[in-house]
């Protein structure tokens, strides 16, 4: 398992950095769109199992939102209009199709949550368009990698106390602490290599915050899988599972970092 994870990372990370730094911004937008659509399909497959019509409706509405989100360079009226259209489409599906109303409303609500959840990915595109965007995306990747690595080895070596067994039985308090420690180190290294104008303390605190929020995102996706009685969201990344399994710890951090950058 660890070997597969390392092999996947060895291929994916250099490719992603090349796209962020070298390729035109439109290439990143296309990548995020593809990842978002795959993640949405994975989510709907878990949430609306064997309900193909509702999956198709949710995917169509979500695809509209994702396409608009990666086309614009910052959130605004086009995204609000797309979200409004998606909600209207899902609700119209309840009225116009011969479905049980309670089931239809529940499925529409699950679809809306999935669309909102997956569309957070678009913050990578918006972050890319800010000053120093590629460097901040690199920081997010480094933070996520170091956090995951610290959690894995600290949990494996010292893990005794369960962090949240009803959500994710394998995660431990010691692993969570290890995640924060390695993230702090990564924050200091990124300050030296990427952000010499930033204070070390600022980058370390930001790295710890993003790592903590990333762990929350990981737990949230674990809660979804347990609620939907699914072990993995997909299989596309060897050793990592599906797209949702790979991006769950990046979604909340990239949103927080984007709004931090536009505010300060």
PyMOL commands that set and color helices and strands:
alter all, ss='L'
color gray80, all
select helices_A, chain A and resi 2-21+25-47+52-71+77-96+101-128+133-158+173-193+200-227+243-263
alter helices_A, ss='H'
color red, helices_A
select strands_A, chain A and resi 162-164+168-172
alter strands_A, ss='S'
color yellow, strands_A
deselect
rebuild
show_as cartoon
